[in-house]
Amino acid sequence: MIELHYWTTPNGHKISLFLEELVDAGQPLDYTIHPVNIGKGDQFAPAFLAISPNNKIPAIVDTAPAGGGEPISVFESGAILLYLAEKTGKFLPTDARARIETLEWLFWQVGGLGPMTGQYGHFNVYAPEKIPYAIDRYTKEAERLLGVLDKRLAGRDFIAGGEYTIADMATYPWISPYAAAPLDLAPFANVRRWQAAIAARPATKRAYALTKQVNPAAGKPVTDEERKHLFGHGTKKD
């Protein structure tokens, strides 16, 4: 059993995408969702910090790890995808060249596209004041990264070639995820084609349907209290 500690964010969607794709691959893993309402501060609960010390979602607990023994907890979305891919033998090529390409682009997402697009979203959607320099900085960087991806997808169905992998699952949720501040995808025809193909997958539709079940308020403006929990915690105790 996989216990998925989840909220309806791009990083949370990565893991639900993987678990739902396993169903269509004929190798489902039993999993249960433990909602972590980051707007209410659930990410700071001691029980959650025990498995995710960086107080970020997602995290998992594998109660039946390969080889038996005590449950294994994993935090950080990229590490979770790699763990699940290795556990199941799915969505990570075994060929050495294809495997390293998949991992390169997985880490490209977790180290680049996610953080930069996240900052784009923060300064465009959540910041209490508009800071033109920050908006311009992260808009340009998000667009640069989309250009990198667009070039990579030229002549390829998916990021690592013809096979759908954890690199695609990691990247897809971060393609213009902010409805209130959509990125202009018009210049990136390959990204749009790839995005549409993944959106049409049954597993993608099921994974994103979890949003309404888990967080009916998704997409609504954040309150001051939610803003405090999302952005107000530092190194000092409140």
DRENPA-3360 file (N, C-alpha, C; in nm, 2 decimals, always signed):
BEGIN
1 = MIELHYWT = +0.08/-0.12/+0.00/+0.00/+0.00/+0.00/+0.09/+0.13/+0.00 ~ +0.05/+0.22/-0.09/+0.12/+0.35/-0.09/+0.03/+0.45/-0.02 ~ +0.08/+0.51/+0.08/+0.01/+0.62/+0.15/+0.06/+0.75/+0.09 ~ -0.03/+0.82/+0.01/+0.01/+0.94/-0.06/-0.03/+1.06/+0.02 ~ +0.06/+1.14/+0.07/+0.03/+1.26/+0.14/+0.04/+1.37/+0.04 ~ -0.08/+1.43/+0.01/-0.11/+1.50/-0.12/-0.19/+1.62/-0.10 ~ -0.16/+1.72/-0.18/-0.25/+1.84/-0.20/-0.25/+1.87/-0.34 ~ -0.34/+1.95/-0.39/-0.37/+1.97/-0.53/-0.28/+2.08/-0.59;
9 = TPNGHKIS = -0.15/+2.05/-0.59/-0.06/+2.14/-0.65/+0.01/+2.07/-0.76 ~ +0.09/+2.14/-0.85/+0.16/+2.07/-0.95/+0.25/+1.95/-0.90 ~ +0.32/+1.97/-0.79/+0.40/+1.86/-0.74/+0.32/+1.75/-0.69 ~ +0.20/+1.78/-0.63/+0.11/+1.67/-0.59/+0.06/+1.59/-0.71 ~ +0.03/+1.66/-0.82/-0.02/+1.59/-0.94/+0.07/+1.49/-1.00 ~ +0.20/+1.52/-0.98/+0.30/+1.43/-1.04/+0.28/+1.29/-0.99 ~ +0.26/+1.27/-0.86/+0.25/+1.14/-0.81/+0.12/+1.07/-0.84 ~ +0.01/+1.15/-0.84/-0.12/+1.09/-0.88/-0.12/+1.05/-1.02;
17 = LFLEELVD = -0.05/+1.12/-1.11/-0.03/+1.08/-1.25/+0.03/+0.95/-1.26 ~ +0.14/+0.93/-1.19/+0.22/+0.80/-1.19/+0.13/+0.69/-1.14 ~ +0.06/+0.70/-1.03/-0.02/+0.60/-0.97/-0.14/+0.56/-1.06 ~ -0.20/+0.66/-1.12/-0.31/+0.63/-1.21/-0.26/+0.57/-1.34 ~ -0.14/+0.60/-1.39/-0.09/+0.54/-1.51/-0.06/+0.39/-1.49 ~ -0.02/+0.36/-1.36/+0.00/+0.21/-1.33/-0.13/+0.13/-1.36 ~ -0.24/+0.19/-1.33/-0.37/+0.12/-1.35/-0.38/+0.08/-1.50 ~ -0.36/+0.18/-1.59/-0.37/+0.15/-1.73/-0.26/+0.07/-1.78;
25 = AGQPLDYT = -0.15/+0.06/-1.71/-0.04/-0.03/-1.75/-0.06/-0.17/-1.70 ~ -0.17/-0.19/-1.63/-0.20/-0.33/-1.59/-0.12/-0.37/-1.46 ~ -0.07/-0.27/-1.39/+0.01/-0.30/-1.28/-0.02/-0.21/-1.16 ~ -0.15/-0.20/-1.12/-0.18/-0.10/-1.02/-0.12/-0.13/-0.89 ~ -0.09/-0.02/-0.82/-0.05/-0.03/-0.68/-0.17/+0.03/-0.60 ~ -0.20/-0.05/-0.49/-0.30/+0.01/-0.40/-0.25/+0.13/-0.34 ~ -0.33/+0.24/-0.34/-0.29/+0.36/-0.27/-0.40/+0.43/-0.21 ~ -0.37/+0.50/-0.10/-0.47/+0.58/-0.04/-0.42/+0.72/-0.02;
33 = IHPVNIGK = -0.51/+0.82/-0.03/-0.47/+0.96/-0.02/-0.49/+1.01/+0.12 ~ -0.39/+1.08/+0.17/-0.40/+1.15/+0.30/-0.39/+1.30/+0.26 ~ -0.50/+1.37/+0.26/-0.49/+1.51/+0.22/-0.41/+1.59/+0.32 ~ -0.32/+1.68/+0.27/-0.24/+1.77/+0.35/-0.28/+1.91/+0.31 ~ -0.37/+1.97/+0.38/-0.42/+2.11/+0.34/-0.32/+2.21/+0.38 ~ -0.24/+2.25/+0.28/-0.13/+2.34/+0.30/-0.18/+2.48/+0.33 ~ -0.30/+2.52/+0.30/-0.36/+2.65/+0.33/-0.40/+2.66/+0.48 ~ -0.41/+2.54/+0.54/-0.45/+2.54/+0.68/-0.33/+2.51/+0.77;
41 = GDQFAPAF = -0.21/+2.48/+0.71/-0.09/+2.45/+0.79/-0.07/+2.31/+0.82 ~ -0.14/+2.21/+0.75/-0.12/+2.07/+0.79/+0.02/+2.03/+0.76 ~ +0.09/+2.10/+0.68/+0.23/+2.06/+0.64/+0.33/+2.08/+0.76 ~ +0.28/+2.14/+0.86/+0.37/+2.17/+0.98/+0.34/+2.08/+1.10 ~ +0.24/+1.99/+1.08/+0.21/+1.89/+1.18/+0.32/+1.80/+1.21 ~ +0.35/+1.76/+1.33/+0.47/+1.68/+1.36/+0.46/+1.54/+1.29 ~ +0.34/+1.48/+1.27/+0.33/+1.35/+1.20/+0.37/+1.37/+1.06 ~ +0.34/+1.48/+1.00/+0.38/+1.50/+0.86/+0.53/+1.53/+0.85;
49 = LAISPNNK = +0.58/+1.61/+0.94/+0.72/+1.64/+0.93/+0.81/+1.52/+0.96 ~ +0.76/+1.42/+1.02/+0.83/+1.30/+1.04/+0.86/+1.23/+0.91 ~ +0.78/+1.25/+0.81/+0.81/+1.19/+0.68/+0.85/+1.29/+0.57 ~ +0.82/+1.41/+0.60/+0.86/+1.52/+0.50/+0.92/+1.64/+0.58 ~ +1.05/+1.63/+0.62/+1.11/+1.73/+0.71/+1.12/+1.87/+0.65 ~ +1.10/+1.88/+0.52/+1.10/+2.01/+0.45/+0.97/+2.07/+0.45 ~ +0.87/+2.01/+0.52/+0.73/+2.06/+0.53/+0.67/+2.09/+0.39 ~ +0.70/+2.01/+0.29/+0.64/+2.02/+0.16/+0.57/+1.89/+0.11;
57 = IPAIVDTA = +0.46/+1.91/+0.04/+0.40/+1.79/-0.03/+0.46/+1.78/-0.17 ~ +0.45/+1.66/-0.22/+0.40/+1.54/-0.17/+0.50/+1.46/-0.09 ~ +0.45/+1.35/-0.02/+0.54/+1.25/+0.04/+0.46/+1.12/+0.03 ~ +0.53/+1.01/+0.04/+0.47/+0.88/+0.04/+0.52/+0.80/+0.16 ~ +0.44/+0.70/+0.20/+0.49/+0.59/+0.28/+0.45/+0.46/+0.21 ~ +0.55/+0.38/+0.18/+0.53/+0.25/+0.12/+0.53/+0.15/+0.23 ~ +0.41/+0.10/+0.26/+0.39/+0.01/+0.37/+0.44/-0.14/+0.34 ~ +0.46/-0.16/+0.21/+0.51/-0.29/+0.17/+0.62/-0.28/+0.07;
65 = PAGGGEPI = +0.74/-0.23/+0.12/+0.85/-0.21/+0.03/+0.91/-0.34/-0.02 ~ +0.98/-0.33/-0.14/+1.04/-0.45/-0.19/+1.14/-0.51/-0.09 ~ +1.13/-0.64/-0.08/+1.22/-0.70/+0.02/+1.17/-0.71/+0.16 ~ +1.05/-0.65/+0.18/+0.99/-0.65/+0.31/+1.05/-0.55/+0.41 ~ +1.03/-0.57/+0.53/+1.08/-0.48/+0.64/+0.99/-0.37/+0.67 ~ +1.04/-0.27/+0.74/+0.97/-0.16/+0.79/+0.92/-0.07/+0.67 ~ +0.81/+0.00/+0.69/+0.77/+0.09/+0.58/+0.88/+0.19/+0.55 ~ +0.88/+0.24/+0.42/+0.97/+0.34/+0.37/+0.90/+0.46/+0.34;
73 = SVFESGAI = +0.95/+0.58/+0.39/+0.89/+0.71/+0.36/+0.98/+0.78/+0.26 ~ +0.92/+0.85/+0.17/+1.00/+0.93/+0.07/+0.94/+1.06/+0.06 ~ +1.02/+1.17/+0.06/+0.97/+1.30/+0.03/+1.05/+1.36/-0.09 ~ +1.00/+1.47/-0.14/+1.05/+1.53/-0.27/+0.99/+1.45/-0.39 ~ +0.92/+1.53/-0.47/+0.84/+1.47/-0.58/+0.93/+1.39/-0.68 ~ +1.05/+1.44/-0.71/+1.14/+1.37/-0.80/+1.19/+1.24/-0.74 ~ +1.22/+1.24/-0.62/+1.27/+1.12/-0.55/+1.15/+1.02/-0.54 ~ +1.03/+1.07/-0.52/+0.91/+0.97/-0.52/+0.89/+0.91/-0.65;
81 = LLYLAEKT = +0.90/+0.99/-0.76/+0.88/+0.93/-0.89/+0.99/+0.82/-0.92 ~ +1.11/+0.86/-0.89/+1.22/+0.76/-0.91/+1.20/+0.63/-0.83 ~ +1.16/+0.65/-0.70/+1.13/+0.54/-0.61/+1.02/+0.45/-0.67 ~ +0.91/+0.51/-0.71/+0.80/+0.43/-0.76/+0.84/+0.36/-0.90 ~ +0.91/+0.43/-0.98/+0.95/+0.37/-1.11/+1.04/+0.25/-1.09 ~ +1.13/+0.26/-0.99/+1.22/+0.15/-0.96/+1.15/+0.04/-0.89 ~ +1.05/+0.07/-0.81/+0.97/-0.03/-0.74/+0.89/-0.12/-0.84 ~ +0.83/-0.05/-0.94/+0.74/-0.11/-1.03/+0.80/-0.16/-1.16;
89 = GKFLPTDA = +0.91/-0.10/-1.19/+0.97/-0.13/-1.32/+0.90/-0.06/-1.44 ~ +0.83/+0.05/-1.41/+0.75/+0.12/-1.51/+0.79/+0.27/-1.52 ~ +0.78/+0.31/-1.65/+0.80/+0.46/-1.68/+0.94/+0.51/-1.66 ~ +1.04/+0.42/-1.65/+1.18/+0.45/-1.65/+1.25/+0.35/-1.73 ~ +1.30/+0.39/-1.85/+1.36/+0.29/-1.94/+1.48/+0.21/-1.87 ~ +1.50/+0.09/-1.92/+1.61/+0.01/-1.87/+1.74/+0.03/-1.96 ~ +1.72/+0.07/-2.08/+1.83/+0.10/-2.17/+1.91/+0.22/-2.11 ~ +2.04/+0.20/-2.10/+2.13/+0.30/-2.03/+2.11/+0.44/-2.08;
97 = RARIETLE = +2.11/+0.46/-2.21/+2.10/+0.59/-2.27/+1.97/+0.66/-2.24 ~ +1.86/+0.58/-2.27/+1.73/+0.63/-2.25/+1.70/+0.66/-2.10 ~ +1.76/+0.58/-2.01/+1.74/+0.60/-1.87/+1.81/+0.73/-1.82 ~ +1.93/+0.75/-1.87/+2.00/+0.87/-1.82/+1.93/+1.00/-1.88 ~ +1.88/+0.99/-2.00/+1.81/+1.10/-2.06/+1.68/+1.13/-1.98 ~ +1.61/+1.03/-1.94/+1.49/+1.05/-1.86/+1.53/+1.12/-1.72 ~ +1.64/+1.07/-1.66/+1.68/+1.13/-1.53/+1.73/+1.27/-1.55 ~ +1.80/+1.30/-1.66/+1.84/+1.44/-1.69/+1.72/+1.53/-1.69;
105 = WLFWQVGG = +1.62/+1.49/-1.76/+1.50/+1.58/-1.78/+1.42/+1.58/-1.65 ~ +1.42/+1.47/-1.58/+1.35/+1.48/-1.45/+1.41/+1.58/-1.36 ~ +1.55/+1.58/-1.35/+1.61/+1.68/-1.27/+1.61/+1.82/-1.33 ~ +1.60/+1.83/-1.46/+1.58/+1.96/-1.52/+1.45/+2.02/-1.47 ~ +1.35/+1.94/-1.46/+1.22/+1.99/-1.41/+1.23/+2.03/-1.26 ~ +1.28/+1.94/-1.18/+1.28/+1.97/-1.03/+1.37/+2.08/-1.00 ~ +1.48/+2.10/-1.08/+1.58/+2.21/-1.05/+1.55/+2.33/-1.12 ~ +1.47/+2.33/-1.23/+1.46/+2.45/-1.31/+1.32/+2.49/-1.34;
113 = LGPMTGQY = +1.25/+2.41/-1.42/+1.11/+2.45/-1.46/+1.02/+2.47/-1.34 ~ +1.02/+2.38/-1.25/+0.93/+2.39/-1.13/+0.96/+2.51/-1.05 ~ +1.08/+2.53/-1.00/+1.11/+2.65/-0.92/+1.09/+2.78/-1.00 ~ +1.13/+2.79/-1.12/+1.11/+2.91/-1.20/+0.97/+2.95/-1.23 ~ +0.89/+2.85/-1.27/+0.75/+2.87/-1.30/+0.68/+2.90/-1.17 ~ +0.72/+2.83/-1.06/+0.66/+2.86/-0.93/+0.68/+3.01/-0.89 ~ +0.80/+3.06/-0.91/+0.83/+3.20/-0.88/+0.75/+3.29/-0.97 ~ +0.73/+3.25/-1.10/+0.65/+3.33/-1.19/+0.51/+3.34/-1.13;
121 = GHFNVYAP = +0.45/+3.22/-1.08/+0.32/+3.22/-1.03/+0.31/+3.30/-0.90 ~ +0.41/+3.29/-0.82/+0.41/+3.36/-0.69/+0.40/+3.51/-0.71 ~ +0.48/+3.57/-0.80/+0.48/+3.71/-0.81/+0.37/+3.76/-0.90 ~ +0.31/+3.68/-0.98/+0.20/+3.72/-1.06/+0.06/+3.70/-0.99 ~ +0.06/+3.60/-0.91/-0.07/+3.56/-0.85/-0.08/+3.59/-0.70 ~ +0.02/+3.55/-0.63/+0.01/+3.55/-0.48/+0.08/+3.67/-0.41 ~ +0.17/+3.73/-0.47/+0.24/+3.84/-0.40/+0.15/+3.95/-0.37 ~ +0.16/+4.01/-0.25/+0.06/+4.12/-0.21/+0.08/+4.25/-0.29;
129 = EKIPYAID = +0.20/+4.26/-0.35/+0.22/+4.38/-0.44/+0.29/+4.34/-0.56 ~ +0.26/+4.41/-0.67/+0.32/+4.38/-0.80/+0.46/+4.44/-0.80 ~ +0.56/+4.35/-0.83/+0.70/+4.39/-0.84/+0.74/+4.37/-0.98 ~ +0.75/+4.47/-1.06/+0.77/+4.46/-1.21/+0.90/+4.38/-1.24 ~ +1.01/+4.41/-1.16/+1.14/+4.34/-1.19/+1.12/+4.19/-1.17 ~ +1.05/+4.15/-1.06/+1.04/+4.00/-1.04/+0.95/+3.94/-1.14 ~ +0.84/+4.01/-1.18/+0.75/+3.95/-1.28/+0.82/+3.93/-1.41 ~ +0.90/+4.04/-1.45/+0.97/+4.03/-1.58/+1.08/+3.92/-1.57;
137 = RYTKEAER = +1.15/+3.91/-1.46/+1.26/+3.81/-1.44/+1.20/+3.67/-1.46 ~ +1.10/+3.64/-1.39/+1.05/+3.50/-1.39/+0.97/+3.47/-1.51 ~ +0.90/+3.57/-1.57/+0.84/+3.55/-1.70/+0.94/+3.51/-1.80 ~ +1.04/+3.58/-1.81/+1.15/+3.55/-1.91/+1.21/+3.41/-1.89 ~ +1.24/+3.38/-1.76/+1.30/+3.25/-1.74/+1.20/+3.14/-1.76 ~ +1.08/+3.15/-1.73/+0.98/+3.05/-1.76/+0.97/+3.03/-1.91 ~ +0.97/+3.14/-1.99/+0.96/+3.13/-2.13/+1.09/+3.07/-2.19 ~ +1.20/+3.10/-2.13/+1.32/+3.04/-2.18/+1.32/+2.89/-2.16;
145 = LLGVLDKR = +1.27/+2.84/-2.05/+1.26/+2.70/-2.02/+1.16/+2.63/-2.11 ~ +1.05/+2.70/-2.14/+0.96/+2.64/-2.23/+1.02/+2.63/-2.37 ~ +1.11/+2.72/-2.41/+1.18/+2.71/-2.53/+1.27/+2.59/-2.53 ~ +1.34/+2.57/-2.42/+1.43/+2.45/-2.41/+1.35/+2.32/-2.43 ~ +1.23/+2.31/-2.37/+1.15/+2.19/-2.38/+1.10/+2.18/-2.52 ~ +1.06/+2.29/-2.58/+1.01/+2.29/-2.72/+1.11/+2.23/-2.82 ~ +1.23/+2.27/-2.80/+1.34/+2.22/-2.89/+1.36/+2.07/-2.86 ~ +1.35/+2.03/-2.74/+1.37/+1.89/-2.70/+1.26/+1.80/-2.76;
153 = LAGRDFIA = +1.14/+1.85/-2.77/+1.03/+1.77/-2.82/+1.02/+1.77/-2.97 ~ +1.10/+1.85/-3.04/+1.09/+1.84/-3.18/+1.13/+1.70/-3.23 ~ +1.03/+1.64/-3.31/+1.06/+1.51/-3.36/+1.04/+1.40/-3.26 ~ +0.99/+1.43/-3.14/+0.98/+1.33/-3.03/+0.83/+1.33/-2.98 ~ +0.78/+1.22/-2.95/+0.64/+1.21/-2.89/+0.65/+1.26/-2.75 ~ +0.76/+1.21/-2.68/+0.77/+1.24/-2.54/+0.91/+1.29/-2.51 ~ +0.94/+1.33/-2.39/+1.06/+1.40/-2.36/+1.18/+1.30/-2.38 ~ +1.17/+1.18/-2.34/+1.28/+1.08/-2.36/+1.27/+1.01/-2.49;
161 = GGEYTIAD = +1.18/+1.05/-2.58/+1.17/+0.98/-2.71/+1.03/+0.93/-2.73 ~ +1.01/+0.80/-2.76/+0.88/+0.75/-2.79/+0.81/+0.69/-2.68 ~ +0.87/+0.69/-2.56/+0.81/+0.63/-2.44/+0.77/+0.73/-2.34 ~ +0.65/+0.72/-2.28/+0.61/+0.81/-2.18/+0.68/+0.77/-2.05 ~ +0.74/+0.87/-1.98/+0.82/+0.84/-1.86/+0.79/+0.93/-1.75 ~ +0.87/+0.91/-1.64/+0.85/+1.00/-1.52/+0.90/+1.14/-1.56 ~ +0.98/+1.16/-1.66/+1.02/+1.30/-1.70/+0.90/+1.37/-1.75 ~ +0.81/+1.31/-1.83/+0.69/+1.37/-1.87/+0.59/+1.40/-1.76;
169 = MATYPWIS = +0.58/+1.30/-1.67/+0.49/+1.32/-1.55/+0.53/+1.43/-1.46 ~ +0.66/+1.45/-1.45/+0.71/+1.56/-1.36/+0.69/+1.69/-1.43 ~ +0.70/+1.70/-1.56/+0.70/+1.83/-1.63/+0.56/+1.87/-1.66 ~ +0.47/+1.78/-1.70/+0.34/+1.82/-1.75/+0.27/+1.92/-1.65 ~ +0.26/+1.89/-1.52/+0.19/+1.98/-1.43/+0.24/+2.12/-1.42 ~ +0.36/+2.14/-1.46/+0.42/+2.27/-1.45/+0.42/+2.35/-1.58 ~ +0.34/+2.31/-1.68/+0.33/+2.39/-1.80/+0.21/+2.48/-1.78 ~ +0.24/+2.61/-1.75/+0.14/+2.71/-1.73/+0.03/+2.66/-1.63;
177 = PYAAAPLD = +0.07/+2.64/-1.51/-0.03/+2.59/-1.41/-0.12/+2.69/-1.34 ~ -0.10/+2.82/-1.37/-0.17/+2.92/-1.30/-0.28/+2.98/-1.39 ~ -0.40/+2.95/-1.36/-0.52/+3.00/-1.44/-0.53/+3.15/-1.44 ~ -0.49/+3.21/-1.33/-0.50/+3.35/-1.31/-0.38/+3.42/-1.38 ~ -0.28/+3.35/-1.42/-0.17/+3.41/-1.50/-0.11/+3.31/-1.60 ~ -0.19/+3.28/-1.70/-0.14/+3.18/-1.80/-0.02/+3.23/-1.87 ~ +0.07/+3.14/-1.90/+0.19/+3.17/-1.98/+0.14/+3.16/-2.13 ~ +0.21/+3.23/-2.21/+0.18/+3.23/-2.36/+0.25/+3.11/-2.42;
185 = LAPFANVR = +0.17/+3.01/-2.45/+0.23/+2.89/-2.51/+0.23/+2.90/-2.67 ~ +0.18/+3.00/-2.72/+0.16/+3.01/-2.87/+0.30/+2.99/-2.94 ~ +0.41/+3.04/-2.89/+0.53/+3.02/-2.97/+0.59/+2.87/-2.96 ~ +0.53/+2.79/-2.88/+0.59/+2.66/-2.84/+0.49/+2.54/-2.90 ~ +0.50/+2.53/-3.03/+0.41/+2.43/-3.09/+0.43/+2.29/-3.04 ~ +0.56/+2.25/-3.02/+0.58/+2.11/-2.98/+0.54/+2.09/-2.84 ~ +0.55/+2.19/-2.75/+0.50/+2.18/-2.61/+0.35/+2.17/-2.62 ~ +0.28/+2.24/-2.70/+0.13/+2.24/-2.70/+0.09/+2.10/-2.75;
193 = RWQAAIAA = +0.15/+2.05/-2.85/+0.12/+1.92/-2.90/+0.14/+1.81/-2.80 ~ +0.25/+1.81/-2.73/+0.28/+1.72/-2.62/+0.19/+1.73/-2.51 ~ +0.16/+1.85/-2.47/+0.07/+1.88/-2.36/-0.07/+1.82/-2.39 ~ -0.12/+1.84/-2.51/-0.25/+1.80/-2.55/-0.26/+1.64/-2.54 ~ -0.15/+1.58/-2.59/-0.15/+1.43/-2.59/-0.15/+1.38/-2.45 ~ -0.08/+1.44/-2.35/-0.09/+1.39/-2.21/-0.22/+1.42/-2.15 ~ -0.28/+1.54/-2.18/-0.41/+1.58/-2.12/-0.52/+1.48/-2.16 ~ -0.50/+1.42/-2.28/-0.60/+1.33/-2.33/-0.59/+1.18/-2.27;
201 = RPATKRAY = -0.48/+1.16/-2.20/-0.47/+1.02/-2.15/-0.57/+1.00/-2.04 ~ -0.63/+0.88/-2.03/-0.73/+0.86/-1.93/-0.68/+0.87/-1.79 ~ -0.55/+0.83/-1.76/-0.49/+0.84/-1.63/-0.48/+0.99/-1.59 ~ -0.44/+1.07/-1.68/-0.43/+1.22/-1.65/-0.57/+1.27/-1.61 ~ -0.67/+1.23/-1.68/-0.80/+1.28/-1.64/-0.84/+1.24/-1.50 ~ -0.81/+1.11/-1.47/-0.85/+1.06/-1.34/-0.76/+1.13/-1.23 ~ -0.64/+1.15/-1.26/-0.55/+1.21/-1.16/-0.60/+1.36/-1.13 ~ -0.63/+1.43/-1.23/-0.68/+1.57/-1.21/-0.82/+1.58/-1.15;
209 = ALTKQVNP = -0.90/+1.47/-1.17/-1.03/+1.47/-1.11/-1.02/+1.47/-0.96 ~ -0.91/+1.42/-0.91/-0.89/+1.42/-0.76/-0.90/+1.56/-0.70 ~ -0.87/+1.66/-0.78/-0.87/+1.80/-0.73/-1.00/+1.83/-0.67 ~ -1.11/+1.81/-0.74/-1.24/+1.85/-0.69/-1.28/+1.76/-0.57 ~ -1.23/+1.64/-0.56/-1.26/+1.55/-0.45/-1.19/+1.60/-0.32 ~ -1.06/+1.63/-0.34/-0.97/+1.66/-0.23/-0.98/+1.80/-0.18 ~ -0.99/+1.89/-0.28/-0.99/+2.03/-0.25/-1.09/+2.11/-0.34 ~ -1.22/+2.11/-0.30/-1.32/+2.18/-0.38/-1.29/+2.33/-0.39;
217 = AAGKPVTD = -1.21/+2.38/-0.31/-1.19/+2.53/-0.31/-1.07/+2.56/-0.41 ~ -1.02/+2.46/-0.48/-0.90/+2.49/-0.56/-0.93/+2.60/-0.66 ~ -0.84/+2.69/-0.68/-0.86/+2.80/-0.78/-0.91/+2.92/-0.72 ~ -0.96/+2.92/-0.60/-1.02/+3.04/-0.54/-0.90/+3.12/-0.48 ~ -0.92/+3.26/-0.47/-0.82/+3.34/-0.41/-0.78/+3.30/-0.27 ~ -0.66/+3.31/-0.23/-0.62/+3.27/-0.10/-0.65/+3.37/+0.00 ~ -0.69/+3.33/+0.12/-0.72/+3.42/+0.23/-0.59/+3.46/+0.30 ~ -0.60/+3.56/+0.38/-0.48/+3.61/+0.46/-0.43/+3.50/+0.55;
225 = EERKHLFG = -0.52/+3.42/+0.61/-0.48/+3.30/+0.69/-0.40/+3.20/+0.61 ~ -0.46/+3.17/+0.49/-0.39/+3.07/+0.40/-0.25/+3.13/+0.35 ~ -0.25/+3.26/+0.33/-0.12/+3.32/+0.28/-0.02/+3.30/+0.39 ~ -0.06/+3.32/+0.52/+0.04/+3.30/+0.63/+0.10/+3.16/+0.63 ~ +0.01/+3.06/+0.61/+0.06/+2.92/+0.61/+0.14/+2.89/+0.49 ~ +0.11/+2.95/+0.38/+0.18/+2.92/+0.25/+0.31/+2.99/+0.24 ~ +0.32/+3.11/+0.29/+0.43/+3.19/+0.26/+0.49/+3.26/+0.38 ~ +0.43/+3.25/+0.50/+0.47/+3.33/+0.61/+0.56/+3.26/+0.71;
233 = HGTKKD = +0.60/+3.14/+0.69/+0.68/+3.07/+0.79/+0.83/+3.08/+0.75 ~ +0.91/+3.12/+0.85/+1.05/+3.13/+0.83/+1.12/+3.03/+0.92 ~ +1.24/+3.07/+0.96/+1.32/+2.98/+1.05/+1.28/+3.00/+1.20 ~ +1.22/+3.11/+1.23/+1.18/+3.13/+1.37/+1.04/+3.07/+1.39 ~ +1.02/+3.03/+1.51/+0.89/+2.98/+1.55/+0.79/+3.10/+1.56 ~ +0.67/+3.07/+1.51/+0.57/+3.18/+1.51/+0.50/+3.18/+1.65;
% end
